């Protein structure tokens, strides 16, 4: 039962990734792209968790921690740079 | 057996919420509405995934790590969303043409800092025509 569910969930997450990439490519403003990148990193954390379940290796959860931290830092830095309009 | 069922249910819950988040990011009309889908629904979905892995492994270390990730996501997702929203407003991202109220109108000066403007400046109670912030 679990392999079927893992395949279904990975398919849903892949479709969500495709939809988010469409928004990333055609987002009218820069902030739209930042929102799409934030959602892509969240989707990547979810995929890492599914992969850890499907391979029975719990070490992948540490990658999820690191990716969550780096995604928050990246989003914050990008928003800070965007809000100041490039001025220091 | 029961562990498998609970894990599958949590994974499907999380995946459906994350799919809804992606669909909302693609389909909703402007950026301030899109951020609702991306931050709230996405965070709920990924917390479902992480709790599914915690149930599947069922060890103390893994559960502690999973709870750590969930708490971290719940603390940082609103902060990141607030930063993105403020940056979008400062750069003048257009609002939906059917938006009703823009309480920050005229309260940012040219350098992007928040003025101490008079209290009544912002609210422009909209009729049907709406207005987009420039």
Backbone of each chain as ProteinMPNN parsed JSONL, in Angstrom:
{"seq_chain_A": "XXXXXXXXXXXXXXXXXXXXXXXXXXXXXXXXXXXXXXXXXXXXXXXXXXXXXXXXXXXXXXXXXXXXXXXXXXXXXXXXXXXXXXXX", "coords_chain_A": {"N_chain_A": [[0.828, -1.204, 0.0], [1.921, 1.199, 0.772], [3.976, 1.895, -1.206], [2.368, 2.551, -3.446], [0.948, 4.778, -2.553], [3.076, 6.489, -2.13], [3.952, 6.876, -4.749], [1.701, 8.146, -5.858], [1.61, 10.49, -4.321], [4.077, 11.625, -4.963], [3.598, 12.136, -7.641], [1.567, 14.077, -7.46], [2.979, 16.11, -6.191], [4.916, 16.639, -8.117], [3.344, 17.632, -10.187], [2.39, 19.929, -8.943], [4.795, 21.247, -8.747], [5.326, 21.787, -11.424], [3.205, 23.559, -12.014], [3.875, 25.689, -10.311], [6.288, 26.419, -11.45], [5.419, 27.444, -13.868], [4.199, 29.804, -13.004], [6.469, 30.985, -11.989], [7.921, 31.463, -14.305], [6.322, 33.232, -15.798], [5.539, 35.254, -14.126], [4.295, 38.458, -13.454], [5.48, 40.535, -11.911], [8.473, 41.136, -9.964], [8.187, 40.289, -7.355], [6.301, 38.299, -7.531], [7.778, 36.224, -8.6], [9.507, 35.734, -6.5], [7.727, 34.766, -4.587], [6.948, 32.429, -5.901], [9.376, 31.046, -5.947], [9.744, 30.635, -3.223], [7.625, 28.924, -2.671], [8.438, 26.782, -4.236], [10.709, 25.886, -2.868], [9.469, 25.056, -0.523], [7.937, 22.946, -1.555], [10.043, 21.298, -2.246], [11.031, 20.57, 0.259], [8.875, 19.004, 1.128], [9.028, 16.936, -0.774], [11.464, 15.798, -0.083], [10.806, 14.689, 2.377], [8.94, 12.732, 1.59], [10.604, 11.124, 0.075], [12.36, 10.236, 2.044], [10.623, 8.642, 3.478], [10.003, 6.696, 1.575], [12.408, 5.384, 1.127], [13.155, 4.507, 3.602], [15.122, 5.813, 5.076], [16.177, 7.789, 7.59], [17.937, 9.862, 7.618], [17.583, 11.741, 5.7], [15.918, 13.667, 6.621], [17.4, 15.578, 7.875], [18.442, 16.979, 5.758], [16.11, 18.197, 5.016], [15.741, 20.002, 7.126], [17.956, 21.718, 6.754], [17.413, 22.724, 4.208], [15.033, 24.11, 4.677], [15.889, 26.157, 6.392], [17.725, 27.524, 4.739], [16.067, 28.311, 2.684], [14.394, 30.131, 3.993], [16.268, 32.104, 4.679], [17.095, 32.913, 2.115], [14.715, 33.918, 0.984], [14.179, 36.05, 2.702], [16.443, 37.674, 2.297], [16.168, 38.273, -0.413], [13.733, 39.641, -0.465], [14.394, 41.838, 1.084], [16.361, 43.065, -0.484], [14.808, 43.624, -2.701], [12.868, 45.396, -1.711], [14.251, 47.698, -1.047], [14.903, 48.625, -3.48], [17.349, 48.253, -4.714], [18.999, 50.133, -3.647], [21.584, 50.801, -1.275]], "CA_chain_A": [[0.0, 0.0, 0.0], [2.719, 2.431, 0.908], [4.591, 2.353, -2.469], [1.375, 3.19, -4.319], [0.683, 6.121, -2.022], [4.261, 7.319, -2.378], [3.943, 7.283, -6.162], [0.632, 9.13, -6.073], [2.0, 11.755, -3.686], [5.142, 12.236, -5.766], [2.981, 12.685, -8.844], [0.89, 15.335, -7.129], [3.976, 17.147, -5.915], [5.538, 17.016, -9.381], [2.401, 18.501, -10.903], [2.423, 21.221, -8.251], [6.062, 21.904, -9.107], [5.17, 22.314, -12.785], [2.34, 24.744, -11.952], [4.622, 26.788, -9.703], [7.3, 26.884, -12.4], [4.74, 28.31, -14.844], [4.09, 31.133, -12.377], [7.826, 31.545, -11.876], [8.394, 31.942, -15.606], [5.565, 34.312, -16.387], [5.072, 36.177, -13.111], [4.479, 39.797, -14.007], [6.407, 41.367, -11.146], [9.571, 40.391, -9.349], [7.733, 39.669, -6.113], [5.632, 37.046, -7.894], [8.79, 35.188, -8.761], [10.018, 35.377, -5.183], [6.708, 33.912, -3.979], [7.016, 31.125, -6.55], [10.588, 30.358, -5.489], [9.496, 30.209, -1.85], [6.769, 27.74, -2.725], [9.217, 25.677, -4.788], [11.542, 25.315, -1.811], [8.575, 24.31, 0.367], [7.641, 21.681, -2.225], [11.233, 20.452, -2.175], [11.065, 19.985, 1.608], [7.899, 17.918, 1.145], [9.543, 15.816, -1.558], [12.515, 15.14, 0.692], [10.15, 13.857, 3.386], [8.38, 11.548, 0.916], [11.726, 10.265, -0.309], [12.843, 9.594, 3.268], [9.684, 7.566, 3.819], [10.014, 5.605, 0.605], [13.654, 4.629, 1.208], [13.391, 4.12, 5.001], [16.352, 6.414, 5.596], [15.742, 9.0, 8.276], [18.939, 10.928, 7.567], [17.195, 12.772, 4.753], [15.195, 14.741, 7.303], [18.349, 16.67, 8.161], [18.441, 17.82, 4.561], [14.901, 19.028, 5.042], [16.009, 21.121, 8.047], [18.896, 22.659, 6.133], [16.744, 23.394, 3.093], [14.062, 25.065, 5.22], [16.626, 27.322, 6.902], [18.314, 28.276, 3.633], [14.977, 28.947, 1.939], [13.968, 31.325, 4.728], [17.287, 33.147, 4.533], [17.068, 33.427, 0.755], [13.521, 34.737, 0.782], [14.34, 37.297, 3.446], [17.44, 38.519, 1.637], [15.627, 38.732, -1.683], [12.712, 40.649, -0.202], [15.071, 43.028, 1.574], [16.979, 43.709, -1.637], [13.745, 44.111, -3.587], [12.153, 46.519, -1.116], [15.04, 48.914, -1.079], [15.066, 49.039, -4.85], [18.733, 48.223, -5.122], [19.812, 51.103, -2.918], [22.146, 50.248, -0.043]], "C_chain_A": [[0.859, 1.249, 0.0], [3.416, 2.836, -0.396], [3.613, 3.028, -3.411], [1.122, 4.621, -3.866], [1.874, 7.044, -2.272], [4.307, 7.782, -3.827], [2.889, 8.329, -6.44], [1.041, 10.496, -5.524], [3.115, 12.431, -4.479], [4.599, 12.805, -7.072], [2.288, 13.999, -8.59], [1.899, 16.451, -6.887], [4.683, 17.585, -7.191], [4.645, 17.933, -10.2], [2.361, 19.892, -10.268], [3.692, 21.989, -8.598], [5.977, 22.509, -10.506], [4.317, 23.588, -12.778], [3.093, 25.939, -11.371], [5.688, 27.322, -10.648], [6.682, 27.737, -13.5], [4.604, 29.721, -14.28], [5.461, 31.786, -12.256], [8.286, 32.12, -13.209], [7.631, 33.158, -16.088], [5.064, 35.33, -15.372], [5.314, 37.617, -13.521], [5.465, 40.654, -13.217], [7.473, 40.479, -10.513], [9.117, 39.681, -8.078], [6.97, 38.382, -6.384], [6.633, 35.912, -8.014], [9.37, 34.781, -7.414], [9.03, 34.473, -4.449], [6.767, 32.506, -4.574], [8.255, 30.352, -6.106], [10.423, 29.854, -4.062], [8.645, 28.953, -1.826], [7.516, 26.542, -3.296], [10.107, 25.055, -3.718], [10.692, 24.56, -0.792], [8.203, 22.949, -0.231], [8.838, 20.737, -2.168], [11.372, 19.816, -0.796], [10.072, 18.824, 1.705], [8.374, 16.707, 0.375], [10.636, 15.066, -0.816], [11.882, 14.228, 1.75], [9.557, 12.594, 2.759], [9.496, 10.584, 0.528], [12.302, 9.552, 0.912], [11.909, 8.462, 3.676], [9.848, 6.399, 2.854], [11.3, 4.798, 0.657], [13.996, 4.179, 2.619], [14.706, 4.656, 5.546], [15.977, 7.715, 6.289], [16.785, 10.112, 8.218], [18.525, 12.043, 6.616], [16.44, 13.907, 5.42], [16.125, 15.886, 7.684], [18.487, 17.575, 6.948], [17.228, 18.73, 4.523], [15.09, 20.227, 5.967], [16.875, 22.173, 7.368], [18.224, 23.428, 5.004], [15.73, 24.415, 3.582], [14.772, 26.333, 5.697], [17.142, 28.171, 5.754], [17.222, 28.966, 2.817], [14.483, 30.197, 2.658], [14.982, 32.457, 4.575], [17.253, 33.758, 3.137], [15.884, 34.324, 0.493], [13.659, 36.077, 1.481], [15.323, 38.24, 2.757], [16.899, 39.095, 0.343], [14.584, 39.821, -1.467], [13.347, 41.945, 0.292], [15.703, 43.805, 0.424], [15.927, 44.336, -2.537], [13.085, 45.365, -3.029], [12.945, 47.801, -1.145], [15.329, 49.384, -2.49], [16.509, 49.08, -5.308], [19.604, 49.24, -4.436], [20.372, 50.459, -1.66], [21.491, 50.842, 1.205]], "O_chain_A": [[0.56, 2.229, -0.683], [3.457, 4.03, -0.691], [3.978, 3.977, -4.106], [1.086, 5.55, -4.673], [1.706, 8.222, -2.586], [4.653, 8.929, -4.11], [3.136, 9.289, -7.168], [0.845, 11.524, -6.173], [3.111, 13.65, -4.652], [5.077, 13.831, -7.555], [2.393, 14.931, -9.387], [1.704, 17.588, -7.319], [5.015, 18.76, -7.344], [5.115, 18.885, -10.825], [2.306, 20.903, -10.968], [3.678, 23.213, -8.726], [6.488, 23.602, -10.751], [4.65, 24.57, -13.441], [2.973, 27.059, -11.866], [5.972, 28.52, -10.66], [7.328, 28.649, -14.015], [4.857, 30.707, -14.973], [5.592, 33.001, -12.403], [8.965, 33.147, -13.243], [8.215, 34.036, -16.722], [4.248, 36.186, -15.713], [6.432, 37.967, -13.901], [6.215, 41.427, -13.813], [7.383, 39.251, -10.527], [9.605, 38.597, -7.76], [6.985, 37.468, -5.559], [6.374, 34.787, -7.587], [9.691, 33.61, -7.206], [9.433, 33.527, -3.772], [6.652, 31.514, -3.854], [8.192, 29.138, -5.909], [10.903, 28.772, -3.724], [8.908, 28.028, -1.057], [7.263, 25.407, -2.892], [10.247, 23.833, -3.661], [11.128, 23.543, -0.253], [8.156, 21.939, 0.471], [8.673, 19.522, -2.055], [11.781, 18.661, -0.682], [10.381, 17.786, 2.29], [8.159, 15.573, 0.803], [10.728, 13.841, -0.907], [12.369, 13.123, 1.989], [9.659, 11.509, 3.332], [9.342, 9.368, 0.642], [12.69, 8.387, 0.822], [12.365, 7.431, 4.17], [9.834, 5.241, 3.271], [11.297, 3.63, 0.268], [15.024, 3.533, 2.823], [15.335, 4.016, 6.389], [15.506, 8.648, 5.638], [16.536, 11.207, 8.724], [19.04, 13.157, 6.7], [16.329, 14.994, 4.853], [15.69, 17.032, 7.802], [18.632, 18.789, 7.084], [17.296, 19.871, 4.066], [14.66, 21.335, 5.648], [16.569, 23.365, 7.403], [18.432, 24.632, 4.853], [15.578, 25.475, 2.974], [14.313, 27.445, 5.438], [17.018, 29.395, 5.779], [17.422, 30.072, 2.316], [14.186, 31.206, 2.019], [14.614, 33.614, 4.37], [17.366, 34.975, 2.986], [16.017, 35.37, -0.143], [13.302, 37.116, 0.926], [15.077, 39.441, 2.646], [17.135, 40.262, 0.029], [14.553, 40.809, -2.2], [12.881, 43.033, -0.048], [15.602, 45.03, 0.355], [16.117, 45.43, -3.068], [12.775, 46.293, -3.777], [12.371, 48.884, -1.256], [15.94, 50.437, -2.678], [16.858, 49.858, -6.195], [20.823, 49.229, -4.611], [19.691, 49.645, -1.037], [21.852, 50.48, 2.324]]}, "seq_chain_B": "XXXXXXXXXXXXXXXXXXXXXXXXXXXXXXXXXXXXXXXXXXXXXXXXXXXXXXXXXXXXXXXXXXXXXXXXXXXXXXXXXXXXXXXXXXXXXXXXXXXXXXXXXXXXXXXXXXXXXXXXXXXXXXXXXXXXXX", "coords_chain_B": {"N_chain_B": [[0.594, -1.958, 10.567], [-1.472, -0.104, 11.196], [0.171, 2.033, 11.404], [1.015, 2.348, 8.777], [-1.374, 3.087, 7.554], [-1.946, 5.548, 8.822], [0.297, 7.01, 8.086], [-0.006, 7.093, 5.287], [-2.405, 8.504, 5.063], [-1.705, 10.99, 6.181], [0.26, 11.776, 4.376], [-1.18, 12.014, 1.989], [-2.966, 14.008, 2.715], [-1.172, 16.185, 3.143], [-0.044, 16.375, 0.568], [-2.25, 17.029, -1.007], [-2.893, 19.537, -0.001], [-0.569, 20.952, -0.669], [-0.679, 20.792, -3.415], [-2.977, 22.3, -3.847], [-1.982, 24.736, -3.017], [-0.088, 25.301, -5.018], [-1.782, 25.448, -7.205], [-3.315, 27.65, -6.475], [-1.33, 29.629, -6.482], [-0.834, 29.706, -9.169], [-3.318, 30.494, -10.248], [-4.674, 32.601, -8.92], [-5.632, 36.136, -8.711], [-3.947, 38.528, -8.057], [-0.755, 39.536, -6.551], [-0.928, 39.88, -3.808], [-3.032, 38.311, -3.075], [-2.184, 35.876, -3.982], [-0.16, 35.283, -2.207], [-1.465, 34.352, 0.029], [-2.258, 31.712, -0.668], [0.283, 30.588, -1.161], [1.705, 30.762, 1.276], [0.077, 30.041, 3.577], [-1.391, 27.638, 2.876], [0.647, 26.114, 1.751], [2.434, 25.833, 3.915], [0.887, 24.385, 5.734], [0.574, 22.027, 4.266], [3.221, 21.041, 4.038], [3.809, 20.596, 6.69], [2.096, 18.483, 7.199], [3.338, 16.48, 5.646], [5.799, 16.217, 7.042], [4.973, 15.381, 9.544], [3.944, 12.947, 8.749], [6.286, 11.55, 8.091], [7.383, 11.451, 10.643], [5.561, 9.793, 11.974], [5.916, 7.487, 10.496], [8.582, 6.622, 10.957], [8.831, 6.611, 13.779], [10.652, 6.899, 15.94], [12.445, 8.346, 18.695], [14.375, 10.327, 18.148], [13.891, 11.007, 15.476], [11.29, 11.958, 15.635], [11.63, 14.171, 17.28], [13.21, 15.768, 15.616], [11.424, 16.169, 13.525], [9.36, 17.619, 14.751], [10.832, 19.85, 15.343], [11.346, 20.865, 12.762], [8.724, 21.503, 11.984], [7.949, 23.457, 13.862], [9.833, 25.403, 13.259], [9.111, 26.047, 10.618], [6.545, 27.075, 11.046], [7.193, 29.306, 12.491], [8.752, 30.852, 10.739], [7.477, 31.15, 8.258], [5.294, 33.126, 8.28], [6.863, 35.414, 8.731], [8.524, 35.588, 6.477], [6.56, 35.883, 4.524], [5.476, 38.329, 5.258], [7.675, 40.004, 4.751], [7.926, 39.695, 1.956], [5.463, 40.71, 1.102], [5.601, 43.379, 1.969], [7.769, 44.27, 0.451], [6.713, 43.946, -2.101], [4.644, 45.812, -2.024], [6.103, 48.146, -1.736], [7.506, 48.236, -4.12], [5.449, 48.74, -5.799], [3.602, 46.851, -6.835], [0.806, 45.968, -8.782], [-2.578, 46.051, -7.608], [-5.465, 43.857, -7.531], [-8.106, 44.6, -9.806], [-10.584, 44.59, -8.676], [-10.241, 45.02, -6.013], [-11.031, 46.258, -2.743], [-10.173, 47.976, -0.641], [-7.38, 49.973, 0.279], [-5.356, 50.407, 2.638], [-2.876, 51.473, 3.033], [-2.372, 53.452, 1.276], [-0.635, 56.223, 0.091], [0.958, 56.424, 2.328], [3.554, 55.732, 2.204], [6.678, 57.161, 1.623], [8.804, 58.591, -0.957], [11.185, 57.272, -0.697], [10.592, 54.817, 0.157], [10.063, 54.403, 2.829], [8.047, 54.184, 5.79], [5.832, 56.716, 6.282], [4.899, 59.008, 8.928], [2.025, 59.455, 8.609], [-1.083, 61.35, 8.498], [-3.977, 60.068, 10.213], [-6.235, 59.545, 8.742], [-5.627, 59.152, 6.136], [-5.403, 56.866, 4.569], [-7.651, 55.114, 3.985], [-9.605, 54.241, 1.374], [-12.585, 53.837, 0.633], [-13.944, 51.579, -1.478], [-15.823, 51.797, -4.459], [-17.499, 49.949, -6.997], [-15.746, 50.238, -9.063], [-13.114, 50.244, -8.217], [-9.567, 50.514, -7.568], [-6.231, 50.722, -8.558], [-3.183, 50.512, -6.94], [-0.583, 52.735, -7.554]], "CA_chain_B": [[-0.548, -1.739, 9.685], [-2.097, 1.185, 11.506], [1.164, 3.054, 11.085], [0.968, 2.571, 7.32], [-2.592, 3.841, 7.206], [-1.82, 6.934, 9.278], [1.3, 7.665, 7.245], [-0.581, 7.367, 3.964], [-3.408, 9.565, 5.172], [-1.033, 12.277, 6.376], [0.942, 12.168, 3.143], [-2.169, 12.473, 1.012], [-3.425, 15.317, 3.218], [-0.169, 17.205, 2.842], [0.142, 16.554, -0.877], [-3.381, 17.756, -1.589], [-2.789, 20.96, 0.351], [0.489, 21.6, -1.443], [-1.179, 20.96, -4.789], [-3.879, 23.454, -3.837], [-1.154, 25.939, -2.929], [0.472, 25.577, -6.343], [-2.889, 25.869, -8.068], [-3.649, 29.017, -6.102], [-0.281, 30.531, -6.956], [-0.977, 29.891, -10.61], [-4.604, 30.962, -10.743], [-5.28, 33.742, -8.235], [-5.454, 37.308, -9.58], [-2.784, 39.399, -7.871], [0.272, 38.93, -5.705], [-1.304, 39.886, -2.397], [-3.918, 37.165, -2.87], [-1.393, 34.665, -4.208], [0.654, 34.952, -1.036], [-2.278, 33.543, 0.944], [-2.126, 30.313, -1.058], [1.65, 30.081, -1.074], [2.236, 30.643, 2.63], [-0.757, 29.291, 4.527], [-1.675, 26.276, 2.444], [1.902, 25.402, 1.583], [2.994, 25.472, 5.217], [0.078, 23.295, 6.29], [0.869, 20.809, 3.532], [4.533, 20.479, 4.351], [3.769, 20.058, 8.055], [1.52, 17.151, 7.102], [4.396, 15.569, 5.171], [6.812, 15.969, 8.059], [4.35, 14.531, 10.569], [3.859, 11.598, 8.185], [7.569, 10.868, 8.271], [7.559, 11.183, 12.069], [4.755, 8.614, 12.308], [6.454, 6.311, 9.809], [9.789, 6.107, 11.601], [8.442, 6.268, 15.126], [11.739, 6.913, 16.91], [12.443, 9.606, 19.443], [15.188, 11.334, 17.478], [13.227, 11.463, 14.26], [10.124, 12.751, 16.016], [12.12, 15.466, 17.748], [13.636, 16.537, 14.462], [10.234, 16.549, 12.767], [8.697, 18.708, 15.473], [11.69, 21.034, 15.165], [11.101, 21.451, 11.432], [7.376, 22.088, 11.93], [7.957, 24.708, 14.631], [10.613, 26.389, 12.507], [8.318, 26.518, 9.485], [5.443, 27.914, 11.521], [7.718, 30.601, 12.938], [9.388, 31.664, 9.707], [6.644, 31.406, 7.067], [4.661, 34.456, 8.318], [7.857, 36.483, 8.633], [8.918, 35.697, 5.074], [5.425, 36.416, 3.772], [5.395, 39.761, 5.566], [8.739, 40.7, 4.017], [7.612, 39.732, 0.52], [4.344, 41.616, 0.883], [6.051, 44.768, 2.103], [8.597, 44.599, -0.711], [5.834, 44.083, -3.272], [3.926, 47.09, -1.947], [7.044, 49.242, -1.963], [7.844, 48.331, -5.533], [4.29, 49.144, -6.561], [2.911, 45.794, -7.565], [-0.593, 46.375, -8.915], [-3.599, 45.249, -6.94], [-6.561, 43.389, -8.371], [-8.971, 45.754, -10.107], [-11.783, 44.533, -7.85], [-9.902, 45.197, -4.607], [-11.936, 47.238, -2.164], [-9.572, 48.948, 0.257], [-5.924, 50.007, 0.332], [-5.184, 51.264, 3.814], [-1.533, 52.051, 3.069], [-2.199, 54.397, 0.173], [-0.11, 57.516, 0.449], [1.698, 56.46, 3.587], [4.962, 55.483, 1.947], [7.287, 58.257, 0.885], [9.474, 58.172, -2.187], [12.312, 56.397, -0.402], [10.123, 53.501, 0.559], [9.905, 54.29, 4.265], [6.679, 54.457, 6.221], [5.652, 58.04, 6.862], [3.926, 59.156, 10.01], [1.0, 60.215, 7.917], [-2.315, 61.482, 9.277], [-4.66, 58.802, 10.4], [-7.361, 59.313, 7.845], [-5.209, 59.279, 4.748], [-5.298, 55.667, 3.775], [-8.798, 54.308, 3.607], [-10.402, 54.71, 0.248], [-13.612, 52.811, 0.545], [-14.078, 51.492, -2.913], [-17.029, 51.396, -5.155], [-17.238, 48.8, -7.857], [-14.693, 50.487, -10.02], [-11.847, 49.835, -7.663], [-8.437, 51.32, -7.961], [-4.983, 49.987, -8.414], [-2.154, 51.397, -6.403], [0.453, 52.969, -8.553]], "C_chain_B": [[-1.182, -0.371, 9.925], [-1.118, 2.328, 11.223], [1.158, 3.384, 9.59], [-0.24, 3.417, 6.929], [-2.453, 5.312, 7.607], [-0.803, 7.694, 8.426], [0.739, 8.026, 5.88], [-1.582, 8.502, 4.024], [-2.743, 10.924, 5.338], [-0.325, 12.733, 5.107], [-0.048, 12.679, 2.107], [-2.748, 13.825, 1.4], [-2.441, 16.42, 2.833], [-0.018, 17.454, 1.357], [-1.027, 17.296, -1.492], [-3.316, 19.232, -1.231], [-1.69, 21.652, -0.439], [0.085, 21.752, -2.899], [-2.135, 22.134, -4.871], [-3.093, 24.757, -3.753], [-0.584, 26.307, -4.291], [-0.605, 26.059, -7.299], [-3.29, 27.307, -7.753], [-2.604, 29.998, -6.57], [-0.395, 30.735, -8.453], [-2.225, 30.69, -10.969], [-5.125, 32.252, -10.113], [-4.845, 35.066, -8.872], [-4.255, 38.196, -9.288], [-1.885, 38.865, -6.761], [-0.142, 38.882, -4.25], [-2.264, 38.748, -2.08], [-3.138, 35.868, -3.061], [-0.581, 34.278, -2.989], [-0.132, 34.167, -0.006], [-2.112, 32.07, 0.634], [-0.722, 29.797, -0.784], [2.089, 29.872, 0.363], [1.362, 29.784, 3.53], [-0.907, 27.839, 4.111], [-0.396, 25.464, 2.26], [2.508, 24.964, 2.906], [2.209, 24.331, 5.863], [0.393, 21.97, 5.589], [2.207, 20.208, 3.916], [4.581, 19.993, 5.797], [3.093, 18.697, 8.076], [2.522, 16.117, 6.637], [5.37, 15.203, 6.277], [6.232, 15.115, 9.189], [4.17, 13.105, 10.054], [5.175, 10.856, 8.341], [7.831, 10.569, 9.736], [6.773, 9.95, 12.489], [5.371, 7.359, 11.701], [7.678, 5.755, 10.504], [9.543, 5.742, 13.054], [9.573, 6.148, 16.128], [11.779, 8.292, 17.57], [13.221, 10.688, 18.714], [14.51, 11.9, 16.25], [12.033, 12.344, 14.589], [10.546, 14.129, 16.509], [12.517, 16.359, 16.586], [12.427, 17.031, 13.644], [9.494, 17.697, 13.443], [9.507, 19.994, 15.356], [11.439, 21.695, 13.809], [9.737, 22.138, 11.392], [7.337, 23.419, 12.676], [8.724, 25.79, 13.878], [9.807, 26.932, 11.33], [7.195, 27.432, 9.941], [5.936, 29.254, 12.036], [8.171, 31.461, 11.767], [8.492, 31.962, 8.513], [5.903, 32.739, 7.147], [5.656, 35.602, 8.195], [8.272, 36.691, 7.183], [7.789, 36.285, 4.239], [5.26, 37.905, 4.026], [6.459, 40.547, 4.813], [8.404, 40.81, 2.534], [6.478, 40.71, 0.246], [4.755, 43.063, 0.99], [6.901, 45.188, 0.907], [7.741, 44.783, -1.955], [5.09, 45.403, -3.228], [4.868, 48.252, -2.22], [7.434, 49.366, -3.423], [6.635, 48.602, -6.41], [3.67, 48.047, -7.394], [1.422, 46.118, -7.623], [-1.53, 45.443, -8.163], [-4.643, 44.82, -7.95], [-7.527, 44.545, -8.623], [-10.292, 45.682, -9.357], [-11.46, 44.584, -6.365], [-10.702, 46.358, -4.035], [-11.184, 48.326, -1.412], [-8.057, 48.826, 0.185], [-5.552, 50.957, 1.461], [-3.813, 51.904, 3.867], [-1.325, 53.106, 1.993], [-1.701, 55.748, 0.678], [0.688, 57.559, 1.726], [3.15, 56.056, 3.428], [5.532, 56.662, 1.188], [8.117, 57.7, -0.263], [10.626, 57.209, -1.912], [11.868, 55.041, 0.118], [10.002, 53.329, 2.053], [8.489, 54.699, 4.653], [6.609, 55.831, 6.864], [4.785, 57.96, 8.111], [2.809, 60.039, 9.487], [-0.198, 60.399, 8.827], [-3.16, 60.228, 9.219], [-5.666, 58.512, 9.304], [-6.939, 59.213, 6.385], [-5.497, 58.032, 3.933], [-6.59, 55.146, 3.19], [-9.534, 54.941, 2.45], [-11.457, 53.659, 0.012], [-14.097, 52.739, -0.889], [-15.493, 51.223, -3.348], [-16.655, 50.241, -6.071], [-16.005, 48.998, -8.725], [-13.322, 50.107, -9.52], [-10.721, 50.729, -8.143], [-7.184, 50.514, -7.717], [-3.921, 50.957, -7.922], [-1.044, 51.542, -7.422], [1.814, 52.688, -7.959]], "O_chain_B": [[-1.399, 0.409, 8.997], [-1.517, 3.433, 10.854], [1.279, 4.544, 9.195], [-0.151, 4.324, 6.102], [-2.795, 6.209, 6.836], [-1.005, 8.86, 8.088], [0.972, 9.123, 5.373], [-1.609, 9.363, 3.144], [-3.159, 11.902, 4.716], [-0.306, 13.923, 4.793], [0.219, 13.667, 1.424], [-2.992, 14.68, 0.548], [-2.824, 17.448, 2.274], [0.12, 18.598, 0.924], [-0.837, 18.106, -2.4], [-3.644, 20.087, -2.053], [-1.846, 22.805, -0.841], [0.459, 22.727, -3.551], [-2.116, 22.884, -5.847], [-3.485, 25.764, -4.344], [-0.591, 27.475, -4.68], [-0.377, 26.962, -8.104], [-3.572, 28.09, -8.66], [-2.944, 31.095, -7.014], [-0.089, 31.815, -8.959], [-2.191, 31.487, -11.906], [-5.947, 32.935, -10.724], [-3.794, 35.117, -9.511], [-3.581, 38.596, -10.237], [-2.208, 37.871, -6.111], [0.236, 37.962, -3.526], [-2.309, 38.271, -0.946], [-3.401, 34.876, -2.38], [-0.334, 33.096, -2.75], [0.448, 33.396, 0.759], [-1.858, 31.262, 1.528], [-0.55, 28.705, -0.243], [2.781, 28.897, 0.653], [1.872, 28.877, 4.188], [-0.598, 26.924, 4.874], [-0.357, 24.274, 2.572], [3.035, 23.857, 3.016], [2.79, 23.427, 6.463], [0.469, 20.922, 6.231], [2.316, 18.996, 4.1], [5.326, 19.061, 6.102], [3.462, 17.839, 8.877], [2.563, 15.005, 7.163], [5.729, 14.037, 6.442], [6.909, 14.237, 9.724], [4.237, 12.154, 10.833], [5.19, 9.674, 8.683], [8.435, 9.545, 10.055], [7.265, 9.144, 13.279], [5.352, 6.293, 12.317], [7.811, 4.538, 10.633], [9.987, 4.691, 13.518], [9.47, 5.372, 17.078], [11.218, 9.262, 17.062], [12.786, 11.838, 18.661], [14.542, 13.106, 16.004], [11.783, 13.346, 13.918], [9.904, 15.132, 16.198], [12.207, 17.55, 16.566], [12.416, 18.155, 13.143], [9.055, 18.637, 12.78], [8.947, 21.088, 15.281], [11.332, 22.917, 13.712], [9.605, 23.227, 10.834], [6.763, 24.392, 12.189], [8.316, 26.952, 13.86], [9.817, 28.136, 11.071], [6.919, 28.448, 9.304], [5.193, 30.235, 12.024], [7.994, 32.679, 11.795], [8.728, 32.946, 7.811], [5.878, 33.452, 6.144], [5.337, 36.644, 7.622], [8.362, 37.824, 6.711], [8.034, 37.096, 3.346], [4.939, 38.661, 3.109], [6.185, 41.629, 4.294], [8.57, 41.867, 1.925], [6.523, 41.458, -0.731], [4.315, 43.895, 0.197], [6.78, 46.307, 0.408], [8.004, 45.667, -2.771], [4.916, 46.054, -4.258], [4.483, 49.231, -2.859], [7.667, 50.47, -3.915], [6.764, 48.688, -7.631], [3.257, 48.28, -8.53], [0.837, 46.504, -6.611], [-1.316, 44.233, -8.087], [-4.707, 45.335, -9.066], [-7.738, 45.378, -7.742], [-11.06, 46.642, -9.4], [-12.301, 44.233, -5.538], [-11.015, 47.318, -4.739], [-11.531, 49.5, -1.537], [-7.515, 47.73, 0.049], [-5.447, 52.167, 1.258], [-3.598, 52.805, 4.678], [-0.212, 53.601, 1.82], [-2.287, 56.336, 1.588], [1.066, 58.642, 2.172], [3.9, 56.036, 4.404], [4.936, 57.118, 0.213], [8.131, 56.494, -0.51], [11.004, 56.423, -2.78], [12.701, 54.21, 0.48], [9.849, 52.2, 2.519], [7.825, 55.454, 3.943], [7.257, 56.078, 7.881], [4.049, 56.998, 8.326], [2.669, 61.201, 9.868], [-0.331, 59.689, 9.824], [-3.06, 59.432, 8.285], [-5.917, 57.352, 8.977], [-7.787, 59.192, 5.493], [-5.801, 58.12, 2.744], [-6.631, 54.772, 2.018], [-10.029, 56.063, 2.556], [-11.24, 52.699, -0.728], [-14.598, 53.718, -1.441], [-16.251, 50.513, -2.686], [-15.595, 49.634, -5.915], [-15.312, 48.042, -9.074], [-12.461, 49.695, -10.297], [-10.905, 51.584, -9.009], [-7.103, 49.723, -6.777], [-3.786, 52.072, -8.426], [-0.632, 50.575, -8.064], [2.827, 52.826, -8.644]]}, "name": "protein", "num_of_chains": 2, "seq": "XXXXXXXXXXXXXXXXXXXXXXXXXXXXXXXXXXXXXXXXXXXXXXXXXXXXXXXXXXXXXXXXXXXXXXXXXXXXXXXXXXXXXXXXXXXXXXXXXXXXXXXXXXXXXXXXXXXXXXXXXXXXXXXXXXXXXXXXXXXXXXXXXXXXXXXXXXXXXXXXXXXXXXXXXXXXXXXXXXXXXXXXXXXXXXXXXXXXXXXXXXXXXXXXXXXXXXXXXXXXXX"}
